């Protein structure tokens, strides 16, 4: 016997809930994902969230996975479109920052991204997923460097990621913050050495 969740209609409903939860996650962080908010955003009955997901944690997990996989797919598409003429340091810096900070340079978008990363530490059930996504991100970043004509080993990549993260966190507390610009400057300087 087939359950309603495994029917095409059920799969569409579950996917709509996951997409809605991912949107809420991006817009408002973990606290924005609530059963009613997700159901409303998806245009589905409130009961559908508990029908398709055993718990709110399961829904958050699905939202994080959806969001993370979408970000990686966008990064792969952008890398695939990288032309030979675009192989300068500035293009590489933008590729790396898009992967680490997201394509939206707005202060609130960057802040929410880092709040999600830090908030993951309080959600142990997300750690295995985040390790998997981080490994895939590092592969994508390594490929970005290689395709840009810059050799980078795993240790150097970790240093560059830490440099960007530190620059962003410090910039977030400035009076007139522009975390992406600060991170770009620091990364560009590090790659010019």
C-alpha contacts under 8 A as a table, 3 or more apart, distances in Angstrom:
res1	aa1	res2	aa2	distance
2	X	6	X	6.57
2	X	7	X	7.24
3	X	6	X	5.57
3	X	7	X	6.94
4	X	7	X	5.38
4	X	9	X	7.75
4	X	10	X	5.53
5	X	9	X	7.74
5	X	10	X	4.25
5	X	11	X	5.98
5	X	14	X	7.43
5	X	52	X	6.58
6	X	10	X	5.74
6	X	11	X	5.90
7	X	10	X	4.96
7	X	11	X	6.03
8	X	11	X	5.05
8	X	12	X	6.16
9	X	12	X	5.10
9	X	13	X	6.21
10	X	13	X	5.06
10	X	14	X	6.09
11	X	14	X	5.11
11	X	15	X	6.02
12	X	15	X	5.06
12	X	16	X	6.07
13	X	16	X	5.03
13	X	17	X	6.27
13	X	44	X	7.74
14	X	17	X	5.12
14	X	18	X	6.25
14	X	52	X	6.18
15	X	18	X	5.05
15	X	19	X	6.08
16	X	19	X	5.12
16	X	20	X	6.04
16	X	42	X	5.58
17	X	20	X	5.07
17	X	21	X	6.06
17	X	38	X	6.24
17	X	39	X	6.61
17	X	41	X	7.97
17	X	42	X	5.54
17	X	49	X	7.13
18	X	21	X	5.08
18	X	22	X	6.10
18	X	59	X	6.93
18	X	62	X	6.07
18	X	63	X	5.29
18	X	66	X	7.07
19	X	22	X	5.04
19	X	23	X	6.23
19	X	42	X	7.79
19	X	63	X	6.81
19	X	66	X	7.16
20	X	23	X	5.12
20	X	24	X	6.29
20	X	38	X	5.63
20	X	39	X	7.79
20	X	41	X	5.59
20	X	42	X	5.43
21	X	24	X	5.07
21	X	25	X	6.06
21	X	33	X	5.92
21	X	38	X	5.39
21	X	59	X	7.29
21	X	60	X	7.15
21	X	63	X	5.40
22	X	25	X	4.93
22	X	26	X	6.29
22	X	63	X	4.42
22	X	64	X	6.55
22	X	66	X	6.66
22	X	67	X	5.74
23	X	26	X	5.23
23	X	27	X	6.19
24	X	27	X	5.01
24	X	28	X	5.75
24	X	29	X	6.91
24	X	32	X	5.68
24	X	33	X	6.05
24	X	38	X	7.47
25	X	28	X	5.45
25	X	29	X	4.40
25	X	30	X	5.62
25	X	31	X	7.90
25	X	32	X	6.19
25	X	33	X	6.34
25	X	63	X	7.30
25	X	64	X	7.83
26	X	29	X	5.90
26	X	109	X	7.70
26	X	112	X	7.01
26	X	113	X	7.36
27	X	32	X	7.75
27	X	109	X	7.76
27	X	112	X	7.57
28	X	31	X	6.81
28	X	32	X	5.10
28	X	112	X	7.07
29	X	32	X	5.64
29	X	33	X	7.49
29	X	112	X	6.26
29	X	115	X	7.18
29	X	116	X	6.07
30	X	33	X	5.66
30	X	60	X	7.42
30	X	116	X	6.99
30	X	119	X	7.69
31	X	34	X	7.23
32	X	37	X	7.44
33	X	37	X	6.58
33	X	38	X	6.39
33	X	60	X	7.00
34	X	37	X	5.26
34	X	38	X	6.06
34	X	56	X	7.29
35	X	38	X	5.34
35	X	39	X	6.13
35	X	46	X	6.62
35	X	49	X	5.96
35	X	50	X	7.79
35	X	56	X	7.16
36	X	39	X	5.14
36	X	40	X	5.98
36	X	46	X	5.63
37	X	40	X	5.15
37	X	41	X	6.07
38	X	41	X	5.13
38	X	42	X	6.09
38	X	49	X	7.57
39	X	42	X	5.11
39	X	43	X	5.93
39	X	44	X	5.04
39	X	45	X	5.93
39	X	46	X	5.21
39	X	48	X	7.13
39	X	49	X	6.50
40	X	43	X	4.98
40	X	44	X	6.25
40	X	45	X	7.46
40	X	46	X	7.43
41	X	44	X	7.84
44	X	48	X	6.68
45	X	48	X	5.58
45	X	49	X	7.92
46	X	49	X	6.06
46	X	50	X	7.84
47	X	50	X	5.55
47	X	51	X	6.17
48	X	51	X	4.81
48	X	52	X	6.06
49	X	52	X	5.57
49	X	53	X	5.86
49	X	59	X	7.90
50	X	53	X	5.07
50	X	54	X	5.99
50	X	55	X	6.70
51	X	54	X	7.23
53	X	56	X	7.20
53	X	58	X	5.89
53	X	59	X	5.99
54	X	58	X	6.31
55	X	58	X	5.19
55	X	59	X	6.61
56	X	59	X	5.01
56	X	60	X	6.17
57	X	60	X	4.99
57	X	61	X	6.04
57	X	125	X	7.87
58	X	61	X	5.04
58	X	62	X	6.21
59	X	62	X	5.10
59	X	63	X	6.14
60	X	63	X	5.00
60	X	64	X	6.12
61	X	64	X	5.17
61	X	65	X	6.14
61	X	125	X	7.80
61	X	126	X	6.32
62	X	65	X	5.10
62	X	66	X	6.02
63	X	66	X	5.08
63	X	67	X	6.02
64	X	67	X	5.11
64	X	68	X	5.89
65	X	68	X	5.11
65	X	69	X	5.95
65	X	129	X	7.13
66	X	69	X	5.30
66	X	70	X	6.05
67	X	70	X	5.12
67	X	71	X	6.19
68	X	71	X	5.15
68	X	72	X	6.26
68	X	133	X	6.64
69	X	72	X	5.09
69	X	73	X	6.10
69	X	133	X	7.60
70	X	73	X	5.06
70	X	74	X	6.23
71	X	74	X	5.17
71	X	75	X	6.25
71	X	99	X	7.41
71	X	102	X	7.79
72	X	75	X	5.00
72	X	76	X	6.18
72	X	99	X	7.63
72	X	136	X	7.76
72	X	137	X	6.77
72	X	140	X	7.78
73	X	76	X	5.08
73	X	77	X	6.19
74	X	77	X	5.09
74	X	78	X	6.16
75	X	78	X	5.11
75	X	79	X	6.11
75	X	95	X	7.77
75	X	98	X	7.61
75	X	99	X	6.38
75	X	140	X	7.47
76	X	79	X	5.04
76	X	80	X	6.02
76	X	140	X	7.07
77	X	80	X	5.07
77	X	81	X	6.35
78	X	81	X	5.19
78	X	82	X	6.51
78	X	95	X	7.88
79	X	82	X	5.16
79	X	95	X	7.71
79	X	144	X	6.54
82	X	86	X	6.40
82	X	87	X	7.68
83	X	86	X	5.36
83	X	87	X	7.20
84	X	87	X	5.79
85	X	88	X	7.86
86	X	91	X	6.14
87	X	91	X	6.25
87	X	92	X	6.90
87	X	147	X	7.63
87	X	148	X	4.79
87	X	149	X	7.10
88	X	91	X	5.46
88	X	92	X	6.44
88	X	148	X	6.96
89	X	92	X	4.99
89	X	93	X	6.03
89	X	148	X	7.88
89	X	188	X	6.89
89	X	191	X	7.39
90	X	93	X	5.08
90	X	94	X	6.29
90	X	188	X	7.22
91	X	94	X	5.15
91	X	95	X	6.18
92	X	95	X	5.02
92	X	96	X	6.15
92	X	144	X	7.06
92	X	145	X	6.93
92	X	148	X	6.42
93	X	96	X	5.21
93	X	97	X	6.06
93	X	184	X	6.29
93	X	187	X	6.65
93	X	188	X	6.44
94	X	97	X	5.09
94	X	98	X	5.94
94	X	184	X	7.52
95	X	98	X	5.23
95	X	99	X	6.45
95	X	144	X	7.15
96	X	99	X	5.22
96	X	100	X	6.19
96	X	141	X	6.51
96	X	144	X	7.51
97	X	100	X	4.97
97	X	101	X	5.34
97	X	102	X	6.82
97	X	103	X	7.76
97	X	180	X	7.42
97	X	183	X	7.80
97	X	184	X	7.24
98	X	101	X	5.45
98	X	102	X	4.48
98	X	103	X	4.75
99	X	102	X	5.57
99	X	103	X	7.58
99	X	137	X	7.57
99	X	141	X	7.66
100	X	161	X	7.77
101	X	104	X	7.79
101	X	105	X	7.77
101	X	110	X	6.02
101	X	113	X	7.06
101	X	180	X	7.50
102	X	105	X	7.31
102	X	110	X	7.26
102	X	113	X	7.89
104	X	109	X	6.32
104	X	110	X	7.42
105	X	109	X	6.92
105	X	110	X	6.71
105	X	180	X	6.20
106	X	109	X	5.32
106	X	110	X	6.42
107	X	110	X	5.28
107	X	111	X	6.06
107	X	172	X	7.84
107	X	177	X	7.30
107	X	178	X	6.66
107	X	179	X	7.05
108	X	111	X	4.96
108	X	112	X	6.00
109	X	112	X	5.23
109	X	113	X	6.20
110	X	113	X	5.06
110	X	114	X	6.39
110	X	179	X	7.60
111	X	114	X	5.28
111	X	115	X	6.12
111	X	172	X	7.22
112	X	115	X	4.89
112	X	116	X	6.12
113	X	116	X	5.18
113	X	117	X	6.40
114	X	117	X	4.94
114	X	118	X	6.13
115	X	118	X	5.17
115	X	119	X	5.77
116	X	119	X	4.91
116	X	120	X	6.14
117	X	120	X	5.34
117	X	121	X	7.43
118	X	121	X	5.68
118	X	122	X	7.74
119	X	122	X	5.47
119	X	123	X	6.94
120	X	123	X	5.06
120	X	124	X	7.18
120	X	126	X	6.28
120	X	127	X	6.90
121	X	124	X	6.43
121	X	127	X	7.30
123	X	126	X	5.69
123	X	127	X	7.20
124	X	127	X	5.32
125	X	128	X	7.05
126	X	129	X	5.39
126	X	130	X	6.09
127	X	130	X	5.01
127	X	131	X	6.09
128	X	131	X	5.15
128	X	132	X	6.31
129	X	132	X	5.12
129	X	133	X	6.17
130	X	133	X	5.03
130	X	134	X	5.85
131	X	134	X	5.02
131	X	135	X	6.15
132	X	135	X	5.22
132	X	136	X	6.41
133	X	136	X	5.10
133	X	137	X	6.07
134	X	137	X	4.90
134	X	138	X	6.14
135	X	138	X	5.13
135	X	139	X	6.36
136	X	139	X	5.05
136	X	140	X	6.27
137	X	140	X	5.01
137	X	141	X	6.07
138	X	141	X	4.97
138	X	142	X	5.98
138	X	157	X	7.75
139	X	142	X	5.10
139	X	143	X	6.20
140	X	143	X	5.08
140	X	144	X	6.15
141	X	144	X	4.89
141	X	145	X	6.33
142	X	145	X	5.17
142	X	146	X	6.23
142	X	152	X	6.77
142	X	153	X	7.88
142	X	157	X	7.44
143	X	146	X	4.97
143	X	147	X	5.92
144	X	147	X	5.24
144	X	148	X	6.09
145	X	148	X	5.03
145	X	149	X	6.31
145	X	150	X	5.00
145	X	151	X	6.34
145	X	152	X	6.72
146	X	149	X	5.12
146	X	150	X	5.37
146	X	151	X	5.78
146	X	152	X	7.52
147	X	150	X	7.50
152	X	156	X	5.91
152	X	157	X	6.18
153	X	156	X	5.38
153	X	157	X	6.14
154	X	157	X	5.07
154	X	158	X	6.25
155	X	158	X	5.21
155	X	159	X	6.36
156	X	159	X	5.00
156	X	160	X	6.25
157	X	160	X	5.12
157	X	161	X	6.19
158	X	161	X	5.12
158	X	162	X	6.10
159	X	162	X	5.11
159	X	163	X	6.08
160	X	163	X	4.92
160	X	164	X	6.27
160	X	187	X	7.02
160	X	190	X	7.77
161	X	164	X	5.19
161	X	165	X	6.13
162	X	165	X	5.01
162	X	166	X	5.94
163	X	166	X	5.23
163	X	167	X	6.08
163	X	183	X	7.77
163	X	186	X	7.35
163	X	187	X	7.20
164	X	167	X	5.10
164	X	168	X	6.11
164	X	183	X	5.19
164	X	184	X	7.89
164	X	186	X	7.25
164	X	187	X	6.66
165	X	168	X	5.19
165	X	169	X	6.17
165	X	183	X	7.83
166	X	169	X	5.23
166	X	170	X	6.13
167	X	170	X	5.29
167	X	171	X	6.03
167	X	179	X	7.08
167	X	182	X	6.30
167	X	183	X	5.25
167	X	186	X	7.21
168	X	171	X	5.01
168	X	172	X	6.07
168	X	179	X	4.79
168	X	180	X	6.90
168	X	182	X	6.99
168	X	183	X	5.94
169	X	172	X	5.22
169	X	173	X	7.19
169	X	179	X	7.63
170	X	173	X	5.88
170	X	174	X	7.17
170	X	179	X	7.99
171	X	174	X	5.31
171	X	177	X	5.54
171	X	178	X	6.47
171	X	179	X	4.92
171	X	182	X	6.74
172	X	177	X	5.68
172	X	178	X	7.40
172	X	179	X	6.04
173	X	177	X	6.87
174	X	177	X	4.97
178	X	181	X	5.52
178	X	182	X	6.38
179	X	182	X	5.17
179	X	183	X	6.04
180	X	183	X	5.10
180	X	184	X	5.95
181	X	184	X	5.01
181	X	185	X	6.17
182	X	185	X	5.22
182	X	186	X	6.27
183	X	186	X	5.14
183	X	187	X	5.97
184	X	187	X	5.17
184	X	188	X	5.90
185	X	188	X	5.16
185	X	189	X	6.14
186	X	189	X	5.16
186	X	190	X	6.21
187	X	190	X	5.03
187	X	191	X	6.14
188	X	191	X	5.18
188	X	192	X	6.13
189	X	192	X	5.13
189	X	193	X	6.60
190	X	193	X	5.55
